[in-house]
Amino acid sequence: MKLNSQQLSDLAIGAAFLGTGGGGNPYVGRLMAQQCLDEGLEIEIIDPSALDDDMLIIPTAMMGAPTVLVEKIPNGEEAIFSLKRLEKHLGRKAQATMPIEIGGINSTIPLVVGARLGLPIVDADGMGRAFPFLEMETFGVYGVSGSPMAVSNEYGDCAVIQAVDNRQMEWLSRAVAIRMGGCAYIAEYAMSGADVKRTAVPNTLSLAIRIGEVLRRARAAHENPIDALLTFLPSTLYRYGRTIFAGKIVDVLRETKNGFSVGRVRIDGFGPFSASMEIEIQNENLIARVNGEVKAIVPDLICIMNTETAEPITSEELRYGQRVTVVAVSVPEIMRTPEALEVFGPTCFGLSKPFVSIEHMG
């Protein structure tokens, strides 16, 4: 599939939804990818099933606090530099790139890398959403090493990290990203085509495009776009979704701490929803409670959407007074195995509540 401008716009909206508040502002990434299209470059998306088993795929991404991107806008070359540096370290050229997560700007960084280097982008990722830590990848859950990895900034500084495990890789690279101003651009989890097919969440780029399209078409037909989205989801790997709250944002606490955007948002209900909902954030929305009762919890998706437009709202865009609808969505089964929950389940974020799927929440 060769991406066009409309699909790119739809993808940015769908990726913001799947990113559950994190992954960085998709608007910036969309502009970078659109510039590639305007220059006549091609953005080619390929299905993971089309990969030869011995191909080398190197994912590319941004890491750091999404709030930093508001003032520290990338120039588009940083992730390319990281990929080339990792190629040099490995002594082998990449034959494709792909996202490490489908959320926000990290759905579009690989598009820019692929367009400028003439590489296809694999229609898959390693999170099925966005997570704050680099070890929280289905790649790593099922045996792929994240390092060696390359971490670069806009000035051409680059560090190559070889860690003993993926958690240590995250810890070391986070310190580098902080020194680089709070966000940096990376190439990591270099793997074979066989590993992609075995460990990745498949077809998430095309899913993001379809989500954006469903919302856009519903608005054009003067239908309820959130209802249209919830009707669409059962036909995907994200089989179940429902509205868990609606109201007005009355308080936002947000700070950049240790390379992450952390805080919480409180929403006072209206319509059929009473009381208040509080959502805890670490780059992404982690847990949603009403009067202390959990309504959704990581790794299931907690998506805050503008009630009137159905536009997903990323964590750095949350503001007092916004009228929002909170939607919870189930993640694919590859993300709910015991092995997966050991890497990105609730306890990995210091939450005391166990994982209960959204289908079984009250």
TORPAKOL-224807 format. One record per residue (C-alpha): residue number from 1; residue in three letters; x, y, z. Coordinates in steps of 0.25 Angstrom, whole numbers. Layout:
BEGIN
NODE | NUM | ALA | X | Y | Z
...
END
This chain:
BEGIN
NODE | 1 | MET | 0 | 0 | 0
NODE | 2 | LYS | 5 | 14 | -4
NODE | 3 | LEU | 0 | 24 | 6
NODE | 4 | ASN | -7 | 36 | 1
NODE | 5 | SER | -10 | 49 | 9
NODE | 6 | GLN | -24 | 45 | 13
NODE | 7 | GLN | -19 | 32 | 18
NODE | 8 | LEU | -8 | 40 | 26
NODE | 9 | SER | -18 | 49 | 32
NODE | 10 | ASP | -27 | 37 | 36
NODE | 11 | LEU | -15 | 30 | 42
NODE | 12 | ALA | -11 | 41 | 51
NODE | 13 | ILE | -25 | 42 | 57
NODE | 14 | GLY | -25 | 27 | 58
NODE | 15 | ALA | -11 | 26 | 64
NODE | 16 | ALA | -15 | 37 | 74
NODE | 17 | PHE | -27 | 28 | 79
NODE | 18 | LEU | -19 | 15 | 80
NODE | 19 | GLY | -8 | 23 | 87
NODE | 20 | THR | -17 | 25 | 99
NODE | 21 | GLY | -12 | 39 | 102
NODE | 22 | GLY | 3 | 36 | 99
NODE | 23 | GLY | 13 | 34 | 88
NODE | 24 | GLY | 15 | 49 | 85
NODE | 25 | ASN | 6 | 59 | 77
NODE | 26 | PRO | 2 | 52 | 64
NODE | 27 | TYR | 0 | 65 | 57
NODE | 28 | VAL | 15 | 68 | 57
NODE | 29 | GLY | 18 | 54 | 51
NODE | 30 | ARG | 7 | 56 | 41
NODE | 31 | LEU | 13 | 69 | 36
NODE | 32 | MET | 27 | 62 | 35
NODE | 33 | ALA | 21 | 51 | 27
NODE | 34 | GLN | 13 | 60 | 18
NODE | 35 | GLN | 26 | 68 | 15
NODE | 36 | CYS | 31 | 55 | 9
NODE | 37 | LEU | 19 | 53 | 0
NODE | 38 | ASP | 20 | 67 | -4
NODE | 39 | GLU | 34 | 65 | -9
NODE | 40 | GLY | 29 | 53 | -17
NODE | 41 | LEU | 35 | 42 | -8
NODE | 42 | GLU | 27 | 29 | -6
NODE | 43 | ILE | 22 | 24 | 7
NODE | 44 | GLU | 20 | 9 | 5
NODE | 45 | ILE | 13 | 0 | 16
NODE | 46 | ILE | 15 | -15 | 15
NODE | 47 | ASP | 8 | -26 | 22
NODE | 48 | PRO | 17 | -34 | 32
NODE | 49 | SER | 13 | -47 | 24
NODE | 50 | ALA | 20 | -42 | 12
NODE | 51 | LEU | 34 | -41 | 19
NODE | 52 | ASP | 44 | -52 | 16
NODE | 53 | ASP | 49 | -59 | 29
NODE | 54 | ASP | 63 | -54 | 28
NODE | 55 | MET | 61 | -39 | 25
NODE | 56 | LEU | 66 | -29 | 35
NODE | 57 | ILE | 56 | -20 | 40
NODE | 58 | ILE | 60 | -8 | 49
NODE | 59 | PRO | 49 | -1 | 56
NODE | 60 | THR | 50 | 14 | 59
NODE | 61 | ALA | 44 | 24 | 69
NODE | 62 | MET | 44 | 36 | 78
NODE | 63 | MET | 46 | 33 | 93
NODE | 64 | GLY | 44 | 43 | 104
NODE | 65 | ALA | 33 | 52 | 110
NODE | 66 | PRO | 22 | 56 | 100
NODE | 67 | THR | 21 | 69 | 106
NODE | 68 | VAL | 35 | 73 | 102
NODE | 69 | LEU | 31 | 72 | 87
NODE | 70 | VAL | 22 | 84 | 88
NODE | 71 | GLU | 35 | 92 | 89
NODE | 72 | LYS | 45 | 83 | 83
NODE | 73 | ILE | 40 | 79 | 70
NODE | 74 | PRO | 48 | 69 | 62
NODE | 75 | ASN | 55 | 72 | 48
NODE | 76 | GLY | 52 | 59 | 43
NODE | 77 | GLU | 67 | 54 | 42
NODE | 78 | GLU | 69 | 49 | 56
NODE | 79 | ALA | 63 | 35 | 55
NODE | 80 | ILE | 70 | 33 | 41
NODE | 81 | PHE | 83 | 36 | 48
NODE | 82 | SER | 80 | 26 | 58
NODE | 83 | LEU | 76 | 15 | 48
NODE | 84 | LYS | 89 | 18 | 40
NODE | 85 | ARG | 97 | 17 | 53
NODE | 86 | LEU | 91 | 4 | 57
NODE | 87 | GLU | 93 | -1 | 43
NODE | 88 | LYS | 108 | 2 | 44
NODE | 89 | HIS | 109 | -5 | 57
NODE | 90 | LEU | 102 | -17 | 52
NODE | 91 | GLY | 110 | -17 | 39
NODE | 92 | ARG | 97 | -20 | 31
NODE | 93 | LYS | 87 | -11 | 24
NODE | 94 | ALA | 72 | -11 | 28
NODE | 95 | GLN | 62 | -15 | 18
NODE | 96 | ALA | 50 | -9 | 25
NODE | 97 | THR | 46 | -1 | 37
NODE | 98 | MET | 34 | -1 | 46
NODE | 99 | PRO | 28 | 5 | 58
NODE | 100 | ILE | 31 | 1 | 72
NODE | 101 | GLU | 17 | 6 | 76
NODE | 102 | ILE | 5 | 11 | 69
NODE | 103 | GLY | 2 | 23 | 78
NODE | 104 | GLY | 4 | 37 | 73
NODE | 105 | ILE | 16 | 42 | 66
NODE | 106 | ASN | 23 | 28 | 67
NODE | 107 | SER | 13 | 23 | 57
NODE | 108 | THR | 19 | 34 | 47
NODE | 109 | ILE | 34 | 34 | 50
NODE | 110 | PRO | 36 | 21 | 43
NODE | 111 | LEU | 28 | 27 | 31
NODE | 112 | VAL | 38 | 38 | 30
NODE | 113 | VAL | 50 | 29 | 31
NODE | 114 | GLY | 44 | 19 | 21
NODE | 115 | ALA | 41 | 30 | 11
NODE | 116 | ARG | 54 | 37 | 12
NODE | 117 | LEU | 63 | 24 | 11
NODE | 118 | GLY | 54 | 17 | 1
NODE | 119 | LEU | 50 | 6 | 11
NODE | 120 | PRO | 36 | 0 | 13
NODE | 121 | ILE | 29 | 1 | 26
NODE | 122 | VAL | 24 | -12 | 33
NODE | 123 | ASP | 9 | -11 | 36
NODE | 124 | ALA | 11 | -15 | 51
NODE | 125 | ASP | 17 | -11 | 64
NODE | 126 | GLY | 22 | -16 | 77
NODE | 127 | MET | 12 | -9 | 87
NODE | 128 | GLY | -2 | -9 | 80
NODE | 129 | ARG | -4 | 4 | 87
NODE | 130 | ALA | 7 | 13 | 94
NODE | 131 | PHE | 15 | 10 | 107
NODE | 132 | PRO | 25 | 19 | 114
NODE | 133 | PHE | 36 | 9 | 115
NODE | 134 | LEU | 44 | 3 | 104
NODE | 135 | GLU | 44 | -11 | 110
NODE | 136 | MET | 29 | -12 | 109
NODE | 137 | GLU | 29 | -18 | 95
NODE | 138 | THR | 23 | -31 | 90
NODE | 139 | PHE | 36 | -32 | 83
NODE | 140 | GLY | 43 | -33 | 96
NODE | 141 | VAL | 32 | -41 | 103
NODE | 142 | TYR | 34 | -52 | 93
NODE | 143 | GLY | 49 | -52 | 92
NODE | 144 | VAL | 55 | -41 | 84
NODE | 145 | SER | 66 | -33 | 90
NODE | 146 | GLY | 64 | -18 | 89
NODE | 147 | SER | 79 | -15 | 88
NODE | 148 | PRO | 89 | -11 | 82
NODE | 149 | MET | 81 | 2 | 80
NODE | 150 | ALA | 85 | 15 | 75
NODE | 151 | VAL | 80 | 28 | 82
NODE | 152 | SER | 81 | 42 | 75
NODE | 153 | ASN | 77 | 56 | 76
NODE | 154 | GLU | 76 | 68 | 66
NODE | 155 | TYR | 90 | 72 | 67
NODE | 156 | GLY | 96 | 58 | 62
NODE | 157 | ASP | 100 | 53 | 75
NODE | 158 | CYS | 98 | 38 | 76
NODE | 159 | ALA | 100 | 28 | 87
NODE | 160 | VAL | 100 | 13 | 84
NODE | 161 | ILE | 95 | 5 | 96
NODE | 162 | GLN | 98 | -10 | 98
NODE | 163 | ALA | 90 | -15 | 110
NODE | 164 | VAL | 89 | -28 | 118
NODE | 165 | ASP | 74 | -28 | 116
NODE | 166 | ASN | 63 | -19 | 111
NODE | 167 | ARG | 60 | -13 | 125
NODE | 168 | GLN | 74 | -8 | 126
NODE | 169 | MET | 74 | -3 | 112
NODE | 170 | GLU | 62 | 5 | 116
NODE | 171 | TRP | 69 | 11 | 128
NODE | 172 | LEU | 82 | 14 | 121
NODE | 173 | SER | 75 | 21 | 109
NODE | 174 | ARG | 66 | 29 | 118
NODE | 175 | ALA | 77 | 35 | 124
NODE | 176 | VAL | 83 | 39 | 110
NODE | 177 | ALA | 70 | 44 | 106
NODE | 178 | ILE | 69 | 53 | 118
NODE | 179 | ARG | 83 | 59 | 115
NODE | 180 | MET | 78 | 61 | 101
NODE | 181 | GLY | 67 | 70 | 106
NODE | 182 | GLY | 56 | 61 | 110
NODE | 183 | CYS | 53 | 54 | 97
NODE | 184 | ALA | 62 | 47 | 87
NODE | 185 | TYR | 61 | 38 | 74
NODE | 186 | ILE | 64 | 23 | 74
NODE | 187 | ALA | 66 | 11 | 66
NODE | 188 | GLU | 65 | -2 | 74
NODE | 189 | TYR | 60 | -17 | 74
NODE | 190 | ALA | 67 | -20 | 61
NODE | 191 | MET | 60 | -33 | 57
NODE | 192 | SER | 58 | -43 | 45
NODE | 193 | GLY | 45 | -44 | 37
NODE | 194 | ALA | 42 | -57 | 44
NODE | 195 | ASP | 43 | -50 | 58
NODE | 196 | VAL | 34 | -39 | 53
NODE | 197 | LYS | 23 | -49 | 49
NODE | 198 | ARG | 25 | -57 | 62
NODE | 199 | THR | 25 | -45 | 72
NODE | 200 | ALA | 18 | -32 | 66
NODE | 201 | VAL | 4 | -28 | 68
NODE | 202 | PRO | 0 | -29 | 53
NODE | 203 | ASN | -7 | -18 | 44
NODE | 204 | THR | -7 | -7 | 54
NODE | 205 | LEU | -4 | 4 | 44
NODE | 206 | SER | -15 | 0 | 34
NODE | 207 | LEU | -24 | -1 | 47
NODE | 208 | ALA | -21 | 13 | 51
NODE | 209 | ILE | -24 | 18 | 37
NODE | 210 | ARG | -38 | 11 | 37
NODE | 211 | ILE | -41 | 17 | 51
NODE | 212 | GLY | -38 | 31 | 46
NODE | 213 | GLU | -46 | 28 | 33
NODE | 214 | VAL | -58 | 22 | 42
NODE | 215 | LEU | -58 | 35 | 50
NODE | 216 | ARG | -57 | 44 | 38
NODE | 217 | ARG | -68 | 37 | 30
NODE | 218 | ALA | -77 | 37 | 42
NODE | 219 | ARG | -75 | 52 | 44
NODE | 220 | ALA | -78 | 55 | 30
NODE | 221 | ALA | -91 | 47 | 30
NODE | 222 | HIS | -95 | 54 | 43
NODE | 223 | GLU | -95 | 41 | 51
NODE | 224 | ASN | -89 | 39 | 65
NODE | 225 | PRO | -74 | 36 | 62
NODE | 226 | ILE | -71 | 30 | 75
NODE | 227 | ASP | -83 | 20 | 73
NODE | 228 | ALA | -78 | 17 | 59
NODE | 229 | LEU | -64 | 14 | 65
NODE | 230 | LEU | -70 | 5 | 75
NODE | 231 | THR | -78 | -3 | 65
NODE | 232 | PHE | -65 | -4 | 56
NODE | 233 | LEU | -56 | -10 | 67
NODE | 234 | PRO | -62 | -24 | 68
NODE | 235 | SER | -57 | -26 | 54
NODE | 236 | THR | -42 | -24 | 58
NODE | 237 | LEU | -32 | -30 | 67
NODE | 238 | TYR | -38 | -20 | 77
NODE | 239 | ARG | -51 | -27 | 79
NODE | 240 | TYR | -58 | -19 | 89
NODE | 241 | GLY | -60 | -5 | 93
NODE | 242 | ARG | -70 | 4 | 101
NODE | 243 | THR | -72 | 17 | 107
NODE | 244 | ILE | -68 | 17 | 122
NODE | 245 | PHE | -70 | 32 | 125
NODE | 246 | ALA | -74 | 46 | 120
NODE | 247 | GLY | -72 | 59 | 126
NODE | 248 | LYS | -64 | 72 | 127
NODE | 249 | ILE | -49 | 73 | 131
NODE | 250 | VAL | -48 | 80 | 144
NODE | 251 | ASP | -34 | 78 | 148
NODE | 252 | VAL | -21 | 74 | 141
NODE | 253 | LEU | -8 | 71 | 149
NODE | 254 | ARG | 4 | 69 | 139
NODE | 255 | GLU | 19 | 70 | 141
NODE | 256 | THR | 31 | 65 | 134
NODE | 257 | LYS | 38 | 56 | 143
NODE | 258 | ASN | 50 | 46 | 140
NODE | 259 | GLY | 48 | 47 | 125
NODE | 260 | PHE | 33 | 44 | 126
NODE | 261 | SER | 20 | 52 | 126
NODE | 262 | VAL | 13 | 48 | 139
NODE | 263 | GLY | 0 | 53 | 146
NODE | 264 | ARG | -15 | 51 | 146
NODE | 265 | VAL | -27 | 57 | 141
NODE | 266 | ARG | -41 | 58 | 148
NODE | 267 | ILE | -54 | 58 | 140
NODE | 268 | ASP | -67 | 62 | 146
NODE | 269 | GLY | -78 | 54 | 140
NODE | 270 | PHE | -91 | 59 | 132
NODE | 271 | GLY | -103 | 52 | 126
NODE | 272 | PRO | -104 | 38 | 131
NODE | 273 | PHE | -90 | 38 | 138
NODE | 274 | SER | -90 | 44 | 152
NODE | 275 | ALA | -79 | 46 | 162
NODE | 276 | SER | -64 | 48 | 156
NODE | 277 | MET | -54 | 40 | 149
NODE | 278 | GLU | -39 | 41 | 152
NODE | 279 | ILE | -29 | 36 | 142
NODE | 280 | GLU | -15 | 34 | 145
NODE | 281 | ILE | -4 | 37 | 134
NODE | 282 | GLN | 10 | 33 | 131
NODE | 283 | ASN | 11 | 38 | 117
NODE | 284 | GLU | -1 | 29 | 115
NODE | 285 | ASN | -14 | 27 | 122
NODE | 286 | LEU | -12 | 16 | 132
NODE | 287 | ILE | -24 | 14 | 141
NODE | 288 | ALA | -38 | 20 | 141
NODE | 289 | ARG | -46 | 20 | 154
NODE | 290 | VAL | -60 | 25 | 158
NODE | 291 | ASN | -61 | 27 | 174
NODE | 292 | GLY | -49 | 18 | 175
NODE | 293 | GLU | -55 | 7 | 166
NODE | 294 | VAL | -47 | 3 | 155
NODE | 295 | LYS | -53 | 4 | 141
NODE | 296 | ALA | -41 | 1 | 132
NODE | 297 | ILE | -27 | -2 | 135
NODE | 298 | VAL | -14 | -4 | 126
NODE | 299 | PRO | -11 | -11 | 117
NODE | 300 | ASP | -26 | -9 | 112
NODE | 301 | LEU | -27 | 5 | 105
NODE | 302 | ILE | -33 | 17 | 112
NODE | 303 | CYS | -36 | 27 | 102
NODE | 304 | ILE | -40 | 42 | 105
NODE | 305 | MET | -48 | 48 | 93
NODE | 306 | ASN | -54 | 61 | 90
NODE | 307 | THR | -69 | 59 | 92
NODE | 308 | GLU | -73 | 68 | 80
NODE | 309 | THR | -62 | 65 | 70
NODE | 310 | ALA | -58 | 51 | 74
NODE | 311 | GLU | -44 | 55 | 73
NODE | 312 | PRO | -34 | 47 | 82
NODE | 313 | ILE | -27 | 56 | 92
NODE | 314 | THR | -13 | 53 | 96
NODE | 315 | SER | -8 | 55 | 110
NODE | 316 | GLU | -1 | 68 | 107
NODE | 317 | GLU | -13 | 74 | 101
NODE | 318 | LEU | -22 | 72 | 113
NODE | 319 | ARG | -28 | 85 | 118
NODE | 320 | TYR | -38 | 90 | 128
NODE | 321 | GLY | -52 | 91 | 123
NODE | 322 | GLN | -51 | 81 | 111
NODE | 323 | ARG | -64 | 73 | 110
NODE | 324 | VAL | -59 | 59 | 108
NODE | 325 | THR | -64 | 44 | 106
NODE | 326 | VAL | -55 | 33 | 111
NODE | 327 | VAL | -55 | 20 | 103
NODE | 328 | ALA | -48 | 7 | 108
NODE | 329 | VAL | -44 | -3 | 98
NODE | 330 | SER | -39 | -18 | 99
NODE | 331 | VAL | -25 | -21 | 94
NODE | 332 | PRO | -21 | -33 | 85
NODE | 333 | GLU | -19 | -46 | 92
NODE | 334 | ILE | -4 | -46 | 89
NODE | 335 | MET | -4 | -34 | 100
NODE | 336 | ARG | -12 | -41 | 110
NODE | 337 | THR | -3 | -54 | 112
NODE | 338 | PRO | 3 | -56 | 126
NODE | 339 | GLU | 17 | -53 | 120
NODE | 340 | ALA | 12 | -40 | 114
NODE | 341 | LEU | 5 | -36 | 127
NODE | 342 | GLU | 19 | -38 | 134
NODE | 343 | VAL | 25 | -27 | 125
NODE | 344 | PHE | 14 | -17 | 124
NODE | 345 | GLY | 2 | -21 | 133
NODE | 346 | PRO | -2 | -12 | 145
NODE | 347 | THR | 9 | -16 | 155
NODE | 348 | CYS | 19 | -11 | 145
NODE | 349 | PHE | 14 | 3 | 147
NODE | 350 | GLY | 13 | 2 | 162
NODE | 351 | LEU | -2 | -1 | 162
NODE | 352 | SER | -7 | -10 | 173
NODE | 353 | LYS | -20 | -14 | 165
NODE | 354 | PRO | -19 | -27 | 157
NODE | 355 | PHE | -22 | -27 | 142
NODE | 356 | VAL | -37 | -29 | 139
NODE | 357 | SER | -41 | -28 | 125
NODE | 358 | ILE | -50 | -17 | 121
NODE | 359 | GLU | -60 | -28 | 116
NODE | 360 | HIS | -62 | -32 | 131
NODE | 361 | MET | -61 | -18 | 138
NODE | 362 | GLY | -74 | -14 | 144
END
